[in-house]
Structures are given as C-alpha cells and as structure tokens.
Amino acid sequence: MTEEPRQRVEKVRGSRRARLTRVEGTLSDSEAEATLREQEQEARPPGPAGANDARLLGDKPPHY
C-alpha cells in the first residue's frame, strides 16, 4: 500500500482556527478564488449594466 500525501493540521499562534497544509496538485486559496472570479465574469450577461446590477451582485444572503 502506497502512502499518498495528506494534509496536516497546523496550529496558528494567536488564532482560533487551525490551518491545513497544501497538498501537491491542489489549488491554493488565492488560486481557487481567482478561478471563481474568472467564472463569475464569464457568467455575466453581455450588454450594458443596469442601475442596480452592482448592488445585486454584491449583496450576500442573510445566512452568510
């Protein structure tokens, strides 16, 4: 049985949350966020922006 690389939990001093180490072949948080932003840009309809488009796109649901 071969051991695959796994994430390890690292405690962060002064923080309530721990951090996971990166596994080779995965995206970092910033890379994943950039990918999501690119997909969001592609999903927007072509044409001029309406008066409330920026506000509607920026609003977050109450459960966030």
Secondary structure, DSSP 8 states (H G I E B T S, - for coil): --------EE--TT-SS-EE---TTS--HHHHHHHHHHHHHHHS-SS---TTHHHHHH---TT-
